[in-house]
Amino acid sequence: MGEKIFELRLADFGEGLHEGEILQWYVKPGDRVEKEQPLLEVHTEKLNTEVTSPVSGIMLSIERQEGEIVKVGELLAKIEVDDEDSRLEDTSDISKGAKEVVETSVSTEISSKQEEPEGLFQASFQVTPVNAKTASSLIPRRRGRVLASPAVRRRARETGIDLSLVPGSGPGGRITRKDLETYLASAGSKMAREGPTVKAARQSTMIPSGGEERIPLRGTRRTIAINMRKSKDTAAHYTYFEEVDMTALDDLRQQVKPLAEEKGVKLSYLPLIIKCLVPALKQFPILNSSVDDERQEIIIKHYYNIGIAVDTPDGLIVPVVKNVDQKTIWEIAAEIQDLAARAREGRLRLEDVQGGTFTITSIGNIGGVMATPIIRWPEVAILGVMKRKLRPVVIEKYGKPEIAIRPMIFLSLTLDHRVVDGAVGARFMNVLIKYMENPGLFIFD
């Protein structure tokens, strides 16, 4: 029987994704590969995905290199197939080269600070990198193929961890982000007593003082650069600022905190702000629209899918909470928690980041007074939520002005002036603030 050659081609991931960037090959020519073994990581416009081998055999060649942009259907590699796998009915099936579930490289944490806006989930691990030699004395090495997402594999590479040493708690022994961080924390405490971290030592050796470091513009950061430039070049940005007295929302959160605990959800500001957005968007539907520049049409959406800008080590990504007008605050809060948890574990699906109609970005858990967010084109609006601060303000009580200490935040509403006039944006913000400062109005909607 002659040798059988399998041609691995870039899969069609659907949803209008026509190309991908090769981030990293895990194998090289001459390596033996097993069926379902991860071969490479590819970045699409939306997410990162790990391409696995549909056959067992020997890597004959790698046709496209790291950093190259590859279109759907183009050849990635050739594999000499083992005899038992040589009966493949169609070795040209490009969809066999990728997993069914697209997994992201997102790594995020929900802030535990109750007093600050939490629309932006800030990565917050502080661990000491450990090399495989040190870690080998802690946990026995696992046998067989290691199951882990691209995000977990990247984190392991950055910290010098051999994933075969890490116990996995996911399905089939899959290693989650939490598994890796737990392992790093326990192993890292031992390394901390022995001297400088491996990563710090490596950096001090590679980058001399006063030198320069060049980082390729690749993956998520490259996509961000392209999309942000396209947004700025296409939409006519302008930003409107306002401030909000958060006293009523603070009181509401405290009142329902026991109920939230009973339901097992964390009621941050974010679900409340999302709920306040719905009546404002219904009253001013032009802000819940997008622009079809090719057809020169404004598309007004009569559904409400709110994107949440998430800060990750690789850059910004926006998962979407769908149909918020049809969900309770509890359901929205639970969905945000679920999206964040799956993001931490690198398990976001493609549909989790698609279909947004309006976006919220928040740096409140970091700081900031004002910002001018960039629109997530082709949407026409994005709301920035700043840091909550106690400030002295003049209020009117019983018809008389007086000074009071109130929890205040600034909002930044960036709009596409081609579609939304300044007066419309100001009126929209007035409605949003009315509901944020008087959440009891929900009862009468």
Stockholm file with secondary structure:
# STOCKHOLM 1.0

chainA/1-445         MGEKIFELRLADFGEGLHEGEILQWYVKPGDRVEKEQPLLEVHTEKLNTEVTSPVSGIMLSIERQEGEIVKVGELLAKIEVDDEDSRLEDTSDISKGAKEVVETSVSTEISSKQEEPEGLFQASFQVTPVNAKTASSLIPRRRGRVLASPAVRRRARETGIDLSLVPGSGPGGRITRKDLETYLASAGSKMAREGPTVKAARQSTMIPSGGEERIPLRGTRRTIAINMRKSKDTAAHYTYFEEVDMTALDDLRQQVKPLAEEKGVKLSYLPLIIKCLVPALKQFPILNSSVDDERQEIIIKHYYNIGIAVDTPDGLIVPVVKNVDQKTIWEIAAEIQDLAARAREGRLRLEDVQGGTFTITSIGNIGGVMATPIIRWPEVAILGVMKRKLRPVVIEKYGKPEIAIRPMIFLSLTLDHRVVDGAVGARFMNVLIKYMENPGLFIFD
#=GR chainA/1-445 SS CCCEEEEEECCCCCTTCCEEEEEEESCCTTCEECTTCEEEEEECSSCEEEEECSSCEEEEEECSCTTCEEETTCEEEEEEECGGGTTCSCTTCGGGGSCSSCCCCCCCCCCCCTTSCCSSCCCCCCCCCCCHHHHTTTSCCCCSCCCBCHHHHHHHHHHTCCGGGSCCCSGGGCBCHHHHHHHHHHHHHHHHTTSSCHHHHHHHHHSCTTCCCCCCCCHHHHHHHHHHHHHHHHSCEEEEEEEEECHHHHHHHHHHHHHHHHHTCCCCHHHHHHHHHHHHHHHSGGGGEEEETTTTEEEECSSCCEEECEEETTEEECCEECCGGGSCHHHHHHHHHHHHHHHHTTCCCGGGGSCCSEEEEECTTTCCSCCCCCCCTTBSEEEEECCCEEEEEEEEETTEEEEEEEEEEEEEEEEETTTSCHHHHHHHHHHHHHHHHCGGGGGGC
#=GC SS_cons         CCCEEEEEECCCCCTTCCEEEEEEESCCTTCEECTTCEEEEEECSSCEEEEECSSCEEEEEECSCTTCEEETTCEEEEEEECGGGTTCSCTTCGGGGSCSSCCCCCCCCCCCCTTSCCSSCCCCCCCCCCCHHHHTTTSCCCCSCCCBCHHHHHHHHHHTCCGGGSCCCSGGGCBCHHHHHHHHHHHHHHHHTTSSCHHHHHHHHHSCTTCCCCCCCCHHHHHHHHHHHHHHHHSCEEEEEEEEECHHHHHHHHHHHHHHHHHTCCCCHHHHHHHHHHHHHHHSGGGGEEEETTTTEEEECSSCCEEECEEETTEEECCEECCGGGSCHHHHHHHHHHHHHHHHTTCCCGGGGSCCSEEEEECTTTCCSCCCCCCCTTBSEEEEECCCEEEEEEEEETTEEEEEEEEEEEEEEEEETTTSCHHHHHHHHHHHHHHHHCGGGGGGC
//
